Amino acid sequence: MGRFRLSEPAGDLIAWLGLILMASAFLILTMTREPSLPRTSFPYHKKTEPFALVILAPIIVNIVAFHIYLSPDLLPVALLVAALELFLAWYYRAAFAPLFKPPPPG
């Protein structure tokens, strides 16, 4: 079926998780395709920056969760990235207002 044998886990939990993610191609797909949209839209136009923040938010949540549960040695860096995301979200809070408005009746 695949090239990887998952019969016995690796000694290190992170290595085992990496083996599982590589076997399912999840890591390759999320690391190459998902962040490409925010990466290309941030530097070009001010109107696309809030959209890039919306796209980056779930990625940053996954990064922070990974460092909380599996690799706490780099947790301060992940929390810094999350703090920068929250700061930018607060700065562009007027652009996010339509996301939280109730739909018009009808």
N, CA, C and O of each residue as an XYZ file, in Angstrom:
424
protein
N       0.809     -1.189      0.000
C       0.000      0.000      0.000
C       0.855      1.256      0.000
O       0.730      2.084     -0.903
N       1.710      1.412      0.982
C       2.562      2.586      1.044
C       4.004      2.189      1.276
O       4.321      1.012      1.448
N       4.855      3.169      1.279
C       6.265      2.892      1.492
C       6.626      2.824      2.960
O       7.675      2.283      3.308
N       5.782      3.359      3.831
C       6.107      3.439      5.242
C       5.449      2.308      6.011
O       4.301      1.948      5.750
N       6.180      1.758      6.950
C       5.625      0.741      7.829
C       5.349      1.395      9.183
O       6.258      1.928      9.819
N       4.124      1.351      9.604
C       3.725      1.987     10.853
C       3.444      0.950     11.930
O       2.633      1.193     12.824
N       4.103     -0.205     11.857
C       3.796     -1.277     12.785
C       4.316     -0.993     14.189
O       3.641     -1.319     15.165
N       5.492     -0.397     14.317
C       5.981     -0.089     15.651
C       6.375      1.385     15.737
O       7.053      1.907     14.853
N       5.949      2.042     16.798
C       6.203      3.481     16.898
C       7.675      3.790     17.146
O       8.416      2.973     17.693
N       8.074      4.970     16.737
C       9.433      5.439     17.002
C       9.554      5.776     18.477
O       8.550      5.922     19.174
N      10.767      5.898     18.943
C      10.972      6.195     20.357
C      10.493      7.584     20.725
O       9.980      7.784     21.826
N      10.644      8.530     19.846
C      10.264      9.900     20.126
C       8.859     10.155     19.574
O       8.567      9.792     18.435
N       8.008     10.764     20.359
C       6.624     10.998     19.946
C       6.546     11.912     18.737
O       5.703     11.697     17.865
N       7.391     12.916     18.657
C       7.373     13.832     17.521
C       7.818     13.123     16.245
O       7.262     13.363     15.174
N       8.820     12.249     16.358
C       9.264     11.485     15.184
C       8.149     10.561     14.703
O       7.955     10.399     13.498
N       7.422      9.958     15.629
C       6.303      9.073     15.280
C       5.188      9.870     14.600
O       4.618      9.420     13.606
N       4.881     11.038     15.129
C       3.867     11.884     14.506
C       4.315     12.321     13.113
O       3.513     12.329     12.178
N       5.575     12.679     12.970
C       6.093     13.054     11.659
C       6.008     11.918     10.666
O       5.708     12.138      9.493
N       6.270     10.702     11.122
C       6.164      9.539     10.246
C       4.726      9.325      9.777
O       4.483      9.018      8.610
N       3.786      9.488     10.691
C       2.371      9.333     10.329
C       1.945     10.421      9.349
O       1.263     10.140      8.364
N       2.346     11.668      9.619
C       1.955     12.766      8.737
C       2.583     12.633      7.359
O       1.943     12.955      6.358
N       3.816     12.169      7.288
C       4.452     11.982      5.986
C       3.808     10.836      5.223
O       3.695     10.891      3.998
N       3.388      9.801      5.934
C       2.747      8.670      5.275
C       1.397      9.067      4.691
O       0.986      8.532      3.661
N       0.712      9.990      5.334
C      -0.597     10.404      4.839
C      -0.517     11.604      3.900
O      -1.532     12.015      3.337
N       0.658     12.162      3.726
C       0.908     13.330      2.876
C       0.211     14.585      3.410
O       0.145     15.592      2.704
N      -0.307     14.546      4.635
C      -0.968     15.706      5.226
C       0.012     16.852      5.412
O      -0.297     18.001      5.096
N       1.190     16.537      5.924
C       2.170     17.570      6.211
C       2.630     18.262      4.938
O       2.772     19.485      4.909
N       2.861     17.494      3.898
C       3.331     18.077      2.647
C       2.262     19.000      2.059
O       2.579     20.094      1.591
N       1.008     18.571      2.081
C      -0.067     19.379      1.505
C      -0.301     20.663      2.288
O      -0.473     21.726      1.690
N      -0.308     20.583      3.603
C      -0.597     21.777      4.397
C       0.573     22.740      4.424
O       0.362     23.951      4.484
N       1.792     22.245      4.383
C       2.942     23.134      4.447
C       3.249     23.791      3.109
O       3.869     24.854      3.081
N       2.836     23.194      2.012
C       3.153     23.779      0.721
C       2.012     24.573      0.114
O       2.255     25.564     -0.574
N       0.789     24.169      0.349
C      -0.325     24.829     -0.335
C      -1.073     25.833      0.534
O      -1.416     26.914      0.057
N      -1.333     25.507      1.784
C      -2.151     26.383      2.618
C      -1.523     27.754      2.854
O      -2.191     28.762      2.626
N      -0.277     27.837      3.297
C       0.271     29.164      3.595
C       0.635     29.993      2.368
O       1.029     31.149      2.520
N       0.521     29.454      1.173
C       0.954     30.222      0.006
C       0.045     31.418     -0.271
O       0.533     32.446     -0.740
N      -1.244     31.323     -0.003
C      -2.145     32.443     -0.244
C      -1.859     33.622      0.682
O      -1.708     34.740      0.189
N      -1.778     33.431      1.993
C      -1.457     34.595      2.838
C      -0.064     35.138      2.571
O       0.155     36.345      2.669
N       0.873     34.276      2.239
C       2.232     34.713      1.992
C       2.291     35.634      0.783
O       3.084     36.575      0.759
N       1.466     35.375     -0.212
C       1.494     36.211     -1.403
C       0.608     37.443     -1.270
O       0.830     38.428     -1.974
N      -0.385     37.418     -0.391
C      -1.293     38.558     -0.320
C      -0.878     39.593      0.728
O      -1.313     40.741      0.638
N      -0.065     39.238      1.708
C       0.316     40.202      2.735
C       1.059     41.414      2.175
O       0.655     42.539      2.471
N       2.104     41.252      1.394
C       2.888     42.443      1.069
C       2.305     43.342     -0.003
O       2.841     44.429     -0.219
N       1.242     42.955     -0.683
C       0.844     43.682     -1.872
C      -0.211     44.762     -1.672
O      -0.079     45.858     -2.216
N      -1.226     44.479     -0.921
C      -2.325     45.435     -0.853
C      -2.914     45.457      0.541
O      -3.065     44.414      1.178
N      -3.249     46.649      1.015
C      -3.803     46.763      2.362
C      -5.167     46.098      2.505
O      -5.518     45.647      3.595
N      -5.942     46.029      1.424
C      -7.268     45.426      1.525
C      -7.211     43.905      1.624
O      -8.183     43.284      2.052
N      -6.098     43.296      1.239
C      -5.993     41.841      1.324
C      -5.396     41.370      2.642
O      -5.433     40.174      2.931
N      -4.855     42.263      3.442
C      -4.246     41.855      4.697
C      -5.249     41.232      5.671
O      -4.910     40.215      6.277
N      -6.463     41.769      5.866
C      -7.414     41.081      6.745
C      -7.795     39.692      6.229
O      -7.986     38.767      7.019
N      -7.905     39.547      4.924
C      -8.214     38.228      4.366
C      -7.070     37.247      4.659
O      -7.313     36.084      4.980
N      -5.845     37.715      4.548
C      -4.704     36.854      4.859
C      -4.694     36.476      6.337
O      -4.311     35.357      6.680
N      -5.108     37.385      7.218
C      -5.189     37.059      8.638
C      -6.239     35.990      8.904
O      -6.035     35.123      9.753
N      -7.352     36.040      8.194
C      -8.390     35.016      8.357
C      -7.873     33.655      7.895
O      -8.163     32.634      8.517
N      -7.115     33.644      6.813
C      -6.563     32.388      6.308
C      -5.477     31.858      7.252
O      -5.371     30.648      7.452
N      -4.678     32.745      7.826
C      -3.586     32.320      8.703
C      -4.040     31.880     10.088
O      -3.323     31.124     10.745
N      -5.194     32.321     10.552
C      -5.628     32.039     11.923
C      -5.666     30.542     12.247
O      -5.088     30.153     13.263
N      -6.310     29.675     11.450
C      -6.308     28.253     11.814
C      -4.919     27.610     11.729
O      -4.634     26.657     12.454
N      -4.070     28.120     10.861
C      -2.711     27.590     10.768
C      -1.952     27.912     12.045
O      -1.230     27.065     12.572
N      -2.111     29.133     12.545
C      -1.418     29.535     13.768
C      -1.966     28.784     14.972
O      -1.209     28.444     15.881
N      -3.265     28.519     14.994
C      -3.840     27.710     16.086
C      -3.216     26.313     16.088
O      -2.893     25.785     17.152
N      -3.046     25.712     14.915
C      -2.406     24.392     14.846
C      -0.946     24.453     15.289
O      -0.467     23.536     15.957
N      -0.245     25.501     14.933
C       1.151     25.646     15.352
C       1.246     25.743     16.870
O       2.082     25.081     17.485
N       0.397     26.563     17.472
C       0.416     26.724     18.931
C       0.025     25.415     19.616
O       0.650     25.031     20.604
N      -0.996     24.726     19.110
C      -1.401     23.451     19.712
C      -0.289     22.415     19.611
O      -0.058     21.659     20.554
N       0.394     22.376     18.488
C       1.511     21.446     18.336
C       2.580     21.716     19.383
O       3.106     20.782     19.988
N       2.907     22.988     19.602
C       3.963     23.307     20.552
C       3.510     23.160     21.996
O       4.338     22.913     22.873
N       2.242     23.302     22.258
C       1.760     23.080     23.625
C       1.860     21.602     23.989
O       2.334     21.260     25.073
N       1.420     20.732     23.098
C       1.315     19.315     23.432
C       2.545     18.495     23.082
O       2.815     17.506     23.764
N       3.296     18.853     22.060
C       4.362     17.971     21.607
C       5.762     18.562     21.693
O       6.727     17.817     21.869
N       5.897     19.859     21.575
C       7.232     20.454     21.550
C       7.240     21.776     22.313
O       7.304     22.845     21.706
N       7.175     21.706     23.638
C       7.061     22.945     24.411
C       8.339     23.793     24.422
O       8.310     24.921     24.912
N       9.450     23.285     23.901
C      10.669     24.085     23.935
C      10.585     25.308     23.025
O      11.249     26.307     23.303
N       9.805     25.271     21.963
C       9.635     26.431     21.079
C       8.275     27.113     21.256
O       7.834     27.866     20.388
N       7.626     26.847     22.370
C       6.330     27.464     22.643
C       6.396     28.987     22.689
O       5.462     29.625     22.204
N       7.440     29.615     23.240
C       7.475     31.086     23.231
C       7.442     31.678     21.822
O       6.830     32.725     21.612
N       8.075     31.037     20.875
C       8.059     31.530     19.494
C       6.646     31.415     18.923
O       6.165     32.335     18.261
N       5.984     30.290     19.178
C       4.619     30.099     18.695
C       3.671     31.108     19.332
O       2.778     31.628     18.664
N       3.858     31.383     20.608
C       3.009     32.376     21.279
C       3.280     33.785     20.756
O       2.368     34.609     20.701
N       4.520     34.067     20.374
C       4.840     35.360     19.769
C       4.124     35.516     18.427
O       3.574     36.578     18.132
N       4.132     34.475     17.630
C       3.425     34.521     16.344
C       1.932     34.710     16.566
O       1.293     35.484     15.853
N       1.369     34.009     17.551
C      -0.059     34.169     17.862
C      -0.354     35.579     18.366
O      -1.389     36.153     18.028
N       0.545     36.140     19.169
C       0.345     37.513     19.657
C       0.393     38.515     18.509
O      -0.390     39.465     18.486
N       1.296     38.314     17.565
C       1.349     39.201     16.403
C       0.084     39.084     15.559
O      -0.410     40.082     15.035
N      -0.435     37.876     15.427
C      -1.696     37.678     14.700
C      -2.844     38.406     15.401
O      -3.659     39.056     14.747
N      -2.908     38.299     16.725
C      -3.965     38.989     17.473
C      -3.816     40.506     17.387
O      -4.810     41.226     17.292
N      -2.584     40.988     17.420
C      -2.351     42.426     17.287
C      -2.842     42.930     15.926
O      -3.522     43.953     15.846
N      -2.494     42.209     14.866
C      -2.936     42.624     13.535
C      -4.451     42.493     13.378
O      -5.078     43.306     12.699
N      -5.036     41.478     14.000
C      -6.494     41.337     13.950
C      -7.164     42.517     14.663
O      -8.190     43.018     14.205
N      -6.584     42.956     15.781
C      -7.133     44.120     16.480
C      -6.958     45.394     15.661
O      -7.839     46.254     15.645
N      -5.822     45.514     14.984
C      -5.553     46.686     14.153
C      -6.549     46.777     12.997
O      -6.985     47.873     12.644
N      -6.909     45.650     12.410
C      -7.845     45.610     11.283
C      -9.259     45.205     11.726
O     -10.013     44.644     10.932
N      -9.622     45.483     12.975
C     -10.911     45.022     13.506
C     -12.109     45.575     12.733
O     -13.151     44.921     12.682
N     -11.993     46.734     12.146
C     -13.101     47.288     11.367
C     -13.363     46.454     10.112
O     -14.502     46.366      9.654
N     -12.331     45.853      9.563
C     -12.511     45.019      8.367
C     -13.192     43.705      8.699
O     -13.786     43.081      7.819
N     -13.117     43.265      9.970
C     -13.738     42.000     10.373
C     -15.175     42.174     10.848
O     -15.849     41.177     11.105
N     -15.662     43.392     10.971
C     -17.021     43.634     11.472
C     -18.096     42.934     10.638
O     -19.033     42.394     11.226
N     -18.017     42.913      9.309
C     -19.060     42.220      8.547
C     -19.109     40.711      8.793
O     -20.137     40.081      8.547
N     -18.031     40.135      9.267
C     -18.035     38.695      9.566
C     -18.953     38.350     10.733
O     -19.461     37.232     10.816
N     -19.165     39.307     11.632
C     -19.921     39.045     12.831
C     -21.312     39.678     12.848
O     -22.019     39.605     13.852
N     -21.699     40.296     11.737
C     -23.040     40.849     11.655
C     -24.044     39.745     11.345
O     -23.731     38.828     10.585
N     -25.242     39.813     11.915
C     -26.260     38.821     11.561
C     -26.733     39.050     10.124
O     -26.746     40.188      9.654
N     -27.113     38.005      9.437
C     -27.595     38.183      8.062
C     -28.896     38.965      8.019
O     -29.683     38.895      8.963
N     -29.137     39.699      6.959
C     -30.385     40.460      6.865
C     -31.577     39.504      6.761
O     -31.466     38.427      6.175
N     -32.718     39.904      7.333
C     -33.893     39.011      7.260
C     -34.413     38.926      5.826
O     -34.330     39.867      5.037
N     -34.936     37.778      5.548
C     -35.571     37.675      4.222
C     -35.093     36.534      3.498
O     -35.521     36.296      2.369
